[in-house]
Amino acid sequence: MPMPPLTPASGPRPLRIPGVFTALGILLASTACSVGNTDEGGTAADTVRIALPEEPPTLEPCDASLTATGRVTRSNITEALTERVPKTGALEPALATGWERTSEDTWTFTMREGVTFHDGTAFDAEAAAFSIDRTVDSDIGCNVDGYIFGDSELTAEAVDDTTLKVTTAEPDPILPLRLSFIEIVPTDTDTQDKVREPVGTGPYKIKKWNQGVDLTLQRYDGYWGDEPAYTTARYVWRSESSIRAAMVSQNEADIAVGLTPQDSAGDSAVEYPNNETSYMRMDAGKEPLDDIRVRRAINYAIDKEGLVASVFSGLGEPAGQIVPEGVTGHNDKIEPWPYDPEKAKELIDEARADDVPVDTTITIIGRNGIYPKASEATEVVQRSLIDAGLSVEVKMLDVNAWMEYLLRPFPSDIGPTLLQAQHGNQAGDAAFTMEQIYGSEGAQSSYGTDKLDSMIDKAENAQDEKRQQAFADALAYQNDEVVRDAVLAHMTGVMAISPEVSYSPNSATNDELRLRAMQPAE
């Protein structure tokens, strides 16, 4: 059965940014620790050096749907049974060479032969079944489980070494697409706790992780596929995007992600579609956010066009929904909320008159490095909401502390919050958005309704045009009657690429930075 396609993304294009460093840029660059690679991974010719906005909180494969983890783990250390082509959304073989739907609730997969894990053990159907069970049927709290599978139940069975049968409780027309998010690990992987440094079948294995300093991956000589160009990959992290850009310009790094047009990356800067939508998740179960007038007021209060033009430097477009164009379920009738500060004040005043405690302090939980100028974005939102008559403070956190607010169970020792978040749906189907983010029990959901749950469930069990319409209807209901979010913008990424490296970013790059797609420039 054909998978739901993505709209073909336009390719990356050079972003013409002045290449002359300001005095501040030079100062920032001079404070960056060297990432010279002769001590941890060989010479410049055989090591690719990558500067990230943040250190991965873990490399646990079942959390690879999280950006900070996935951009290192996915397709580099570990692999899935299937993999998606970013430009088309089509599925291609990975650790599975073929698959077919053998009944309404059963899919059968053929395993690739001759594949070994980094520890030398053989990959087979038993390892695939184990990895599926560990991800979706354990108590370790895998993000992939909530993000991809929600409440779905499935059973994986190794029929023989090369045949895997997966049975679902309900018919699932997109199961092979879902399984592209389950990274395969050996059968002796811990099932009681998450692992920090996994063993996989990918083209690279972990060489050394100096926590807080750097992470080095080494090419796996037993890899089943084409040998990647670089022997090693070294990751470092710098929270300031201008420092990351300077590292490429000064030959301290080869790749730097999460940049802005102001970062003086010069001709090394490349703009690309990153498939992310930024939004503020409202804690709609707590006063005063439990009043829909307040939630609507928040949407009216934020000048999204101004935010994109100023903070995001025009890299993006105002958004009204987190399911972007080209994804099955996108509703092209939903427009961004109009900027109407007077309407926002009016709604807050109405709520105050009805004794809604609108003076209760709302905390914006921001995340450093979630996207360029993340702190400035929270400040813009804060000022807008204060002007509308609300009491708002900002709390910026690093990724580990922020994660406690992203995933259930949420901290209970804080009042009403807005969570600065970002969501990408590169898989091409709203099923990977709706339940986890808007379902009442979704892994990232702070609020839901019985009716919206029912609409999501109906959409997930539909096919083809009925599926598209059902998800579009659910998004419209969320936008009109639930208003759980303030959706800000569909984003555009900027990265710096050294002239010594050949690499073309695409819509999946933000989530999986594939090392095998990088090679020395000719």
C-alpha positions in Angstrom: 0.0 0.0 0.0 1.5 3.4 -0.9 2.5 5.6 1.9 1.1 9.1 2.3 3.5 11.4 0.3 5.2 14.5 1.4 5.1 17.5 -0.9 8.5 17.6 -2.5 10.6 20.1 -0.7 12.6 22.7 -2.5 16.3 22.1 -2.2 18.7 24.0 0.0 19.9 27.4 -1.3 22.8 29.6 -0.3 21.9 32.3 2.1 23.8 35.4 1.2 25.0 36.8 4.5 27.8 39.3 5.0 31.0 37.4 5.7 32.8 40.0 7.7 32.8 39.4 11.4 31.7 42.1 13.8 34.0 42.7 16.8 31.5 40.8 18.9 31.6 37.9 16.5 35.4 37.7 16.7 35.2 37.8 20.5 32.7 35.1 20.6 34.6 33.0 18.2 37.8 33.4 20.2 36.1 32.1 23.4 34.9 28.9 21.6 36.9 25.8 22.7 38.9 24.3 19.8 37.4 21.3 18.1 40.6 20.4 16.4 40.3 16.7 15.7 43.7 15.2 15.7 43.4 14.0 19.3 40.0 12.3 19.2 39.4 10.9 15.7 42.3 11.3 13.2 43.1 14.0 10.8 40.9 16.7 9.3 40.6 14.7 6.1 38.9 11.8 7.7 36.8 13.5 10.5 33.7 15.6 10.0 33.2 18.1 12.9 29.7 19.1 13.8 28.6 21.9 16.1 25.2 21.4 17.7 23.1 23.9 19.8 22.9 21.4 22.7 24.4 18.2 24.0 22.1 15.2 23.4 20.3 14.4 26.7 20.8 10.7 25.8 21.4 8.5 22.7 18.6 6.1 23.7 17.2 4.7 20.5 13.6 4.7 21.6 13.9 8.5 22.2 15.3 9.1 18.8 12.1 11.0 17.8 13.4 13.8 20.0 15.4 16.2 17.9 18.5 16.5 20.2 18.8 12.7 20.3 17.6 11.8 16.8 20.0 14.1 14.9 22.9 12.0 16.3 21.3 8.5 16.7 19.0 8.0 13.8 20.5 6.4 10.7 24.0 6.9 12.2 24.3 4.6 15.3 21.0 2.8 14.9 18.6 2.0 12.0 15.0 1.0 11.5 13.3 -1.6 9.3 12.2 1.1 6.8 13.3 4.6 6.1 11.6 7.6 4.5 12.7 9.6 1.5 12.4 13.2 2.7 11.6 14.7 -0.7 8.8 12.3 -1.5 7.7 10.7 1.7 8.1 7.3 0.0 9.4 4.3 2.1 12.5 2.5 1.2 14.0 -0.7 2.6 16.5 -0.4 5.4 16.9 -3.4 7.8 13.8 -4.9 6.1 14.1 -5.6 2.4 10.3 -5.9 1.8 6.9 -6.0 3.5 3.3 -6.8 2.6 -0.1 -6.6 4.3 -1.1 -10.2 4.8 -4.4 -9.5 6.5 -6.4 -6.6 7.8 -4.4 -6.5 11.0 -1.2 -8.2 10.0 2.0 -7.1 8.1 4.8 -9.4 7.3 8.4 -8.1 6.8 11.5 -9.8 5.3 14.7 -9.1 7.2 18.0 -8.1 5.5 20.6 -10.9 5.8 24.2 -10.4 6.6 23.7 -7.5 9.0 25.6 -7.4 12.3 25.3 -5.1 15.4 28.4 -3.2 16.5 29.0 -5.9 19.2 29.3 -8.5 16.4 26.0 -10.2 17.1 23.8 -11.0 14.1 20.7 -9.0 13.3 17.6 -11.1 12.7 13.8 -11.1 13.1 14.1 -11.8 16.8 16.1 -8.6 17.3 13.5 -6.7 15.3 10.6 -8.2 17.4 12.5 -7.4 20.6 13.1 -3.8 19.6 9.5 -3.3 18.8 8.3 -4.8 22.1 10.9 -2.7 24.0 9.7 0.5 22.4 6.0 0.1 22.5 5.3 -2.4 25.3 7.7 -1.6 28.2 7.6 0.7 31.2 10.7 2.7 30.3 8.7 5.6 28.8 9.9 5.7 25.2 9.1 9.0 23.5 8.6 7.1 20.2 5.8 5.1 21.8 3.7 8.1 22.6 4.7 10.0 19.5 4.2 7.3 16.9 2.0 4.7 18.5 -0.1 6.4 21.2 -2.5 3.8 22.6 -2.0 1.4 19.7 -1.4 -2.2 20.6 0.7 -4.5 18.5 2.5 -7.8 18.7 5.8 -8.6 17.0 6.7 -12.2 16.3 9.8 -13.7 14.7 8.5 -16.4 12.4 12.0 -17.4 11.5 15.4 -15.6 11.2 14.3 -13.6 8.2 10.6 -13.2 8.7 8.8 -10.9 11.1 5.0 -10.8 11.6 3.5 -7.7 13.3 -0.1 -7.8 14.3 -2.1 -4.8 15.4 -5.2 -4.6 17.6 -6.9 -2.5 14.9 -6.2 -2.3 11.2 -3.3 0.0 10.6 -2.8 1.1 7.0 0.4 3.0 7.8 2.3 0.5 10.1 5.4 0.3 7.9 5.7 4.1 8.1 5.3 3.9 11.9 8.0 1.3 12.2 10.5 3.6 10.4 10.7 5.3 13.8 11.7 2.2 15.8 15.4 1.9 16.0 16.6 -1.7 16.1 18.9 -2.9 19.0 20.3 -6.2 20.2 18.2 -8.6 22.3 20.4 -8.0 25.3 19.6 -4.3 25.5 18.3 -3.2 28.9 14.5 -3.4 29.1 14.2 -2.0 32.6 15.9 1.4 31.9 16.9 3.5 29.0 20.5 3.2 27.7 22.7 6.2 27.3 25.1 4.7 24.7 23.3 2.2 22.5 24.6 -0.6 20.2 23.1 -0.5 16.7 23.6 -1.6 13.1 24.4 1.8 11.7 27.4 3.0 9.8 28.9 4.5 13.0 29.4 3.3 16.5 30.1 5.3 19.7 33.8 5.8 20.3 33.9 8.2 23.3 31.4 10.5 25.0 33.0 13.1 27.2 30.0 14.4 28.9 29.7 18.2 28.7 32.7 18.3 26.2 32.3 16.3 23.0 31.0 13.1 21.5 33.0 11.0 18.9 31.5 8.4 16.6 33.7 5.9 14.7 32.9 4.3 11.4 31.8 0.7 11.8 33.9 -1.5 9.5 31.3 -4.3 9.5 28.5 -2.1 8.2 26.2 -3.8 5.7 25.7 -0.8 3.4 28.0 1.5 1.5 31.0 2.7 3.5 30.6 6.3 4.6 33.3 8.8 3.6 34.4 9.9 7.0 36.2 7.6 9.5 35.0 9.6 12.5 32.5 12.2 13.4 33.0 14.6 16.3 30.2 16.6 17.8 30.5 19.6 20.1 27.8 21.9 21.4 27.7 25.6 21.8 24.5 27.4 22.9 25.3 30.6 21.0 24.5 30.3 17.3 27.0 33.1 16.5 29.8 30.9 18.0 28.7 27.9 16.0 28.8 30.0 12.8 32.2 31.4 13.7 33.6 27.9 14.2 32.8 27.0 10.6 34.2 30.2 9.3 37.4 29.8 11.3 37.8 26.1 10.4 36.9 24.9 13.9 33.9 22.9 12.6 32.6 21.6 9.3 28.9 21.7 10.0 26.9 24.1 12.3 23.2 23.8 12.7 20.5 26.1 14.1 21.8 29.4 12.8 20.3 32.8 12.1 21.0 35.3 9.3 22.8 37.5 11.7 25.4 34.9 12.6 28.0 36.0 10.0 28.4 32.6 8.4 29.1 34.2 5.0 29.0 32.0 1.9 28.9 28.9 4.1 25.4 29.6 5.2 22.6 27.5 3.6 18.9 27.9 4.0 16.7 24.8 3.9 13.1 23.7 4.7 13.3 22.1 8.1 9.7 21.0 8.5 9.3 22.4 12.0 6.4 24.4 13.4 7.0 26.5 16.5 4.1 26.9 19.0 3.2 27.7 22.6 1.5 24.8 24.3 -1.1 26.1 26.8 -1.7 24.3 30.1 -5.4 24.5 29.6 -6.4 22.6 32.7 -5.3 25.3 35.1 -6.7 28.8 35.8 -6.8 31.2 34.0 -5.9 29.1 31.0 -8.9 26.8 31.5 -11.1 29.6 30.2 -11.2 29.5 26.4 -11.5 33.3 26.2 -8.1 33.6 27.8 -6.6 31.1 25.3 -8.2 32.9 22.4 -6.9 36.2 23.8 -3.4 34.8 23.8 -3.7 33.9 20.1 -5.0 37.4 19.2 -2.3 39.1 21.3 0.7 37.6 19.4 1.9 39.4 16.3 3.0 36.4 14.3 4.0 38.3 11.2 6.1 40.7 13.3 7.7 37.7 15.1 8.7 36.1 11.8 10.0 39.3 10.4 12.0 40.4 13.4 13.0 37.5 15.6 13.1 34.9 12.9 14.5 37.3 10.3 11.9 36.4 7.7 12.9 32.7 7.8 9.5 31.1 8.0 5.8 32.1 7.7 3.0 32.6 10.2 1.1 29.4 11.0 -2.3 28.5 12.2 -1.8 24.7 12.7 1.1 22.5 13.5 0.4 20.0 10.6 2.1 21.7 7.7 1.2 21.7 4.0 2.1 18.4 2.3 1.2 16.3 5.3 -1.9 14.1 5.1 -4.5 15.8 7.3 -3.3 19.4 6.7 -6.3 21.7 6.6 -5.8 24.4 4.0 -8.7 26.4 5.3 -7.1 27.2 8.7 -5.5 30.6 8.7 -3.1 32.0 11.3 -5.0 33.8 14.1 -5.1 37.5 13.2 -3.2 40.0 15.3 -5.8 41.9 17.2 -4.5 43.3 20.5 -7.7 45.2 21.2 -9.7 41.9 20.9 -7.2 40.2 23.2 -7.7 42.9 25.9 -11.5 42.7 25.5 -11.5 39.0 26.1 -9.3 39.3 29.1 -11.5 42.0 30.5 -14.6 39.8 30.0 -13.0 36.9 31.8 -11.9 39.2 34.6 -15.5 40.5 35.0 -16.6 36.8 35.4 -14.1 36.3 38.2 -11.6 34.4 36.2 -8.3 34.9 38.0 -6.5 36.5 35.0 -3.9 38.0 37.3 -2.5 34.6 38.2 1.1 34.5 36.9 1.5 32.4 33.8 5.0 31.0 33.3 6.5 30.6 29.8 8.7 27.6 30.0 11.3 28.2 27.3 14.1 26.0 26.0 17.6 27.3 25.2 18.6 26.4 21.6 15.3 25.0 20.6 15.6 27.3 17.6 17.6 30.4 16.9 16.7 33.4 19.1 14.5 31.2 21.3 14.9 33.5 24.3 14.0 36.6 22.2 10.8 34.8 21.0 9.7 34.1 24.5 10.3 37.8 25.4 8.1 38.9 22.5 5.3 36.6 23.5 5.7 37.7 27.2 5.4 41.4 26.3 2.4 40.8 24.1 0.5 38.9 26.8 1.3 41.5 29.4 0.0 44.2 27.1 -3.2 42.2 26.8 -3.7 42.2 30.6 -2.1 39.0 31.8 0.7 38.4 34.3 3.5 36.5 32.6 7.1 35.5 33.5 9.7 33.6 31.5 11.7 30.6 32.7 14.4 29.5 30.2 15.7 25.9 30.7 18.2 23.6 29.1 17.0 20.6 27.2 17.0 18.1 30.1 15.0 20.3 32.5 12.7 21.4 29.7 12.0 17.8 28.8 10.3 17.4 32.2 7.6 19.8 31.0 7.3 18.3 27.5 6.4 14.7 28.4 4.0 13.2 30.8 3.9 13.1 33.8 4.3 16.9 34.0 5.7 18.7 37.0 3.0 19.4 39.6 4.7 22.1 41.6 4.2 25.0 39.2 1.1 27.0 38.2 -0.2 27.6 34.7 2.4 27.4 31.9 3.0 28.0 28.2 5.6 25.6 26.9 7.8 26.9 24.1 7.8 23.9 21.7 8.5 22.9 18.2 7.0 20.0 16.2 8.1 18.5 12.9 6.1 15.9 10.9 8.5 14.6 8.3 6.7 11.2 8.1 3.9 12.9 6.2 0.8 11.8 8.2 -1.1 13.7 10.9 -1.3 10.5 12.9 2.2 11.4 14.1 0.9 14.7 15.5 -2.7 14.5 16.6 -2.8 11.8 19.3 0.5 12.6 21.0 0.0 16.4 21.0 -3.8 16.8 21.2 -5.2 13.5 22.6 -6.3 13.6 26.2 -3.6 11.1 27.2 -1.1 12.1 24.6 2.6 11.9 25.6 3.0 15.6 25.0 -0.6 16.7 25.5 -1.5 19.0 28.4 -5.2 19.0 27.6 -7.8 17.2 25.4 -11.5 16.6 25.0 -13.6 13.5 24.5 -14.9 14.8 21.2 -11.4 15.6 19.9 -10.2 12.2 21.0 -13.1 10.6 19.1 -12.3 12.6 16.0 -8.6 11.6 16.1 -9.5 8.0 16.6 -11.8 8.1 13.6 -9.1 9.7 11.4 -6.4 7.2 12.4 -8.6 4.3 11.3 -9.6 5.8 8.0 -7.8 5.5 4.6 -7.0 7.7 1.6 -9.4 10.7 1.1 -11.5 9.8 4.2 -8.3 9.9 6.3 -7.3 13.3 4.9 -10.8 14.8 5.6 -11.1 13.3 9.1 -7.8 14.7 10.2 -8.6 18.1 8.6 -11.9 18.1 10.5 -10.1 17.3 13.8 -7.7 20.2 13.2 -10.5 22.6 12.5 -12.3 21.5 15.7 -9.1 22.0 17.7 -8.6 25.4 16.2 -12.2 26.6 16.7 -13.4 24.9 19.9 -10.4 23.7 21.9 -7.6 26.3 21.2 -5.0 24.4 23.2 -2.1 26.1 21.4 -0.8 29.4 20.1 0.8 28.3 16.9 3.5 30.7 15.8 5.3 29.8 12.5 6.4 27.2 10.0 10.1 27.5 10.3 13.0 27.6 7.8 16.5 26.4 8.9 19.9 27.9 8.4 23.1 25.9 8.7 26.7 26.5 7.9 28.6 24.0 5.7 32.4 24.2 5.2 33.5 24.5 1.6 35.6 21.4 2.4 32.4 19.3 2.9 29.7 18.3 0.5 26.3 17.9 2.1 22.7 18.9 1.0 20.3 19.4 3.9 16.6 18.6 3.5 13.4 18.6 5.4 14.6 15.7 7.6 18.0 17.3 8.5 16.8 18.9 11.7 15.8 15.4 13.1 18.3 13.1 11.5 21.7 14.5 10.4 22.9 11.6 8.3 26.6 11.3 8.3 26.7 8.9 5.4 25.3 11.8 3.2 28.4 13.8 4.0 31.7 13.6 2.1 34.8 15.7 1.4 34.2 18.2 -1.3 35.9 17.5 -4.6 
